Amino acid sequence: MTAIQPTVIAPLVYYDLLDRPLTAIEIFKYLQAPGPEISFFSLREHLKNTKLISEQNGLYFLPGRQGLFEARQKKLKLAQLKWKKLKTFGHYLALSPFLRLVAVTGSLTAYNSRVASDFDLFIVLERNRLWLGRLLLTGLVTFFGWRRHGQITQDRLCLNCYLAEKNLEITAAIKPRDWHAAQEYGRLTPLLEINNGLYENFTRQNPWLADFLKNYPWPNGASNHKVIPPAAYSFFRRSLEWLFGGAIGDGLERLTGAWQKKRIDRKREGEEPLRDQIFVSDHCLMFHPRSKSDRLMKAYNANIIRMKFK
């Protein structure tokens, strides 16, 4: 391999596991760090000349994976429909007290959803209102019938990550810092930003992502899907925040926190710890039971090794 090749091959190998070809822009966006500096022009020249990468109508993939082109076109159309639906949901989420940021993770941010896919949401709540804010948000989503439940997943909301406003770092204790996690949070896309600048704060508090992604953060790459809710929704939210503020809110935070922690402990009984990525504290809640992260990383590393010897 040339010096440039591992950096370029890495995103193609990873997304091949997800059955997704990439455009040249996407490859540039997901270039693996560390490695030599690569301009977009030099990347395009490399893609034209290497025999380790195939191309069809502007999409790049590993040799022998030509069938991905048609699948990509179908998934792109599906993702556009799903984004439209999720943005409708996003307006109503602004009713939820203590909510400060809703961002999207998962397959939708890669435009790689299936029909049955849900919407993975990354939630930021006001400091000292993580538990109460979570309970109220869950109640709102349940009321509208949007919450994922069991095998009912299609276009439902999966509330699997909560952070407090002043603790936006995804530490190594919360989630393993690897290529998979870097892809997941590198594609993080704001949907509803009630406190302006929170997404930028997230990028500043997670510089470790640049240890894996050479071009992170991507300039202006996460603002296309943001919604602006009606002023009446914001007024309703602020009114409830006033009602549940001060000593009353502090007491409810303690009570709802104790109740939810007990409930989480009961649900975790019998789970497989080695497959779980679950973290629970007063500033972060992360729920990825039966995570596919370990399986993906093993397959990715094995495929990278095979590519090196080609």
N, C-alpha and C positions, 0 to 999 in steps of 0.2 A: 504493500500500500504506500501511496505518497503521503506526505505530511498532512495534506488537507483531507485525505480520504476518511479517516476515522470520524472526524468532526461532522462530515457530510452524511456518512452512512448511518450514524447513530439514530437520527430521527426517522429515517426510512425503515430501519430494522424495527424500531419501537412501534411505529404506526402500522407496519405490516402485520404485527400481532393483533391489531385491531381492525384488520382488513380495510385499511384506508390509505390510498395513494395521496401524494402531496404535490402541491404546486411549488414552483421555484421560490416564491415569496414565503410559503410556509416552511420550506426547508431552511431558508435563511433565518426565519424567525426562531426556529427550534434548533439551530446549530449547537452542537455540544461544546461545552467548555470543560477544561482549557483546550488550547490549540492555537494554531497560527491565525493571525488576522486574515479575514476573508471578506472582500468586497462582494456586493451582489453581482457585479460584472464578472469577477473571477469565478464565482460560484456557477454562473450560467455557462461559462466556458468549460468548467470542469464537468458539469452535467452532460454537455454535448460530447465530451471526449472519453469519459470512462465507460468501460464495458460491464461494470458491476451494477449499473443502474439502467433500467429501461424507461421509455417515455412513450406516451400516447396522448395526443391532443393537449399537450401542456401539463399533463399529470405524470409524476415520476413514481416508480415502484421498483421492487426487486425483480430480477429476471424470473420469468415463468408465472408472473402474477397479473397477466393482462386482463383477467376477468374482473379485476377490481375497478376498472374504469366505469363500466355500466352501473355497478353497485354504487359507486360514488355519486353518480348523477342522481340516482333515486334518493339516496340519503340526503343530498343537498336540498332537494325539493321538500322532503319531509321535514328537515330541520328548519327551513324557513317557515313552514306552517306551525311548527311547535314554538318557535320564537314568538310568532304573532300571538299565539294563545297565552304564552307565559307573560308577555308584556301586559295583556289584559289583567291577569292575576296581579301583576306588580302594582297596578294602581290601587287595588283594594288592600294590599299589604300595608300601605301607608296609614291605615286606620289603627294599626297595632301599636300600643303604647311602648315607649322606651326603645323602639326599633330605630337603628341609626344607619344601617347599610344592609342591603340584600344583594348578594352577588351569586353568580351561577358557576358551578363546576361540572365535571362529568362530561358525558358524551356530547351533549348539546353544544358545548363551547368548541368542540372539534367538528361540528356539523356531521356527526357520525351516529346519530340516534337511530334506534329501531322503532317500529310502530309502538311496541309495548314499553318503551323507555319512559322513565319518570323524569322529573326535574330536580336535580341535586342543588340545594341551596346552601349558601355560606352566609350566616347571619351574624351581624354585629349589633350588640345591645348596649345600652347605657351602662356605665360603670356602676356597680352595686345594685343592678337590677337584672342580673343574668337570669336568675331563677324565676322571678315574677314575670319578666319580659317573655321568657320562653313559654311559660304557662299561658299567658294571654295570647301570644302568637299561635300556639297550638290550638287554643280554643277557637280563634278566628278562622284558621284554615279548616278545622273540623266542621265548624258551622257552615261554611260554604261548600263542604263536601269535596275539598281538594286534596285532602291528606292521603298519602300513600298508606295502604293498609293490607298487610299480608301479600297475597298474589295480585291484588288490585293495584297496578302500577302505572298504566298508560295515562300520561299527561297529569299525573298526581305529583304533589310536592313532597319531596323527601328532605326533611329538616334534620340534616345529619351533622351540622357543624355550627357551633355558637362560640363567639368570642366577645369578651368585654371590650368596650371602646378604647381603653388605655392599655390593653394587652393584646396587640395584634400579631405578635410574633408566633409563627408555627415552630415551636421548639422541637428539638430532637426527641424529647420525652413525649410530646404530643403525637408526633408522626415521624417515622423513619425518614431521614433526609437522603433520598436517592433519586435516580433519574425519573422514576414513576411519579413521585411526589412533586418533583420540579415541573413535570408536564402538567400535572393537575392544577397546581397553584400558579404556574406561569400563564395558563389560559384563563385564569379567574376573570370573569366579566361582570362588571357592575350592572345591576338591573334597577335598583332603587337606592339612591344615595341621599339620605335625608340630611346628614351632616356633610357638607361639601368638603372634599379633601381627604376623606377617610380611605378611599382606595389608594391614593398616593401615599398616605401614611403606612398602609399595608406594605407597599413595595419598599418603602424606606426601612421598615422594621424587619423585613425578610431579605436581607442582602445575600443570604446563602443560596437563593435561587440563581443568582448570577454565577455561582460556582458550577452550575450544571448547564445553564443556558447562556450562551455567549452574548446574545443580543437582548437580554432581559434588563429592564422592562421595555416592552415594545412601545415606541412613541405613539400616543393617541390611539392605541390599539384596543381599548376597552370601553369606549364611550358610545358606540353605535347603537346599543340596545337599552340605554337608560330611559326610564319613563319619568314624567313629571305629573304627579297626582293632582287632583283638584284641590283647591285651597280649603274646601269644606272638610276634606279628609284630614288635612293637617290640623285644622282647628279641633276636630273631634279627638285626634291623638293627643294634642297638647292639653286638652281639657282633662282627659283621663290621667295623663302624667301629673297634672296638678293635684287631682283627686288622690292618686296613689303616691304622692311625694311625701317628703318629711318623715316623721316618726311612724305614721301609718304604713307607708311604703316599706320602711326599714323592717318593721315587724312582719309584714307580709312576705318580704324577701326571705327572712329567716325561716318562717313557717313553710313556705312553698319549697324552699331549698331542702329542708330536712325531709319533707314528704317525697320529693322527687328523687333524692339520693337513695332512700329506702326502696323506692320502686325500681330504680335502675339496678340496685344490688340484687333484687329478687329476679329480675329479668335475665341477669347475667349468670345465674346459677345454671350449670350444665352446659354453658358455652365452651368453645374450644379456644383457650387463651392464645395459642400460637397462631390462630387464624384471625383473631380479633384485633382491630385497631380501635380501642375504646379508651378515652381519656376523660376523666371527670374531676373538675375542680370548680372553685367559685369564680374563675375567670375564663375557663374554656371547657366546652363539652364537645367531644368528638365521637361520633358513632359510626364505625365501619365494621360491623360484625361480619365474619366470614369474608374478609377482605381478599380481593384478587391480586393485591399488590405483590405479595411474595411469589405467587405463581408467574405473574408477568415478568418480574425482575429475573427470575431463574431462566425463563425462556429467552428473554432479551440478552442476558449475558452469554448464554450458550450460542445464540445466533451470531452475536458479535464475534465470538471466538472463531466460529466457522468462516465468517466473512474475511477475517484476517489472513486465513490460509488459502484463500482463493487467488 
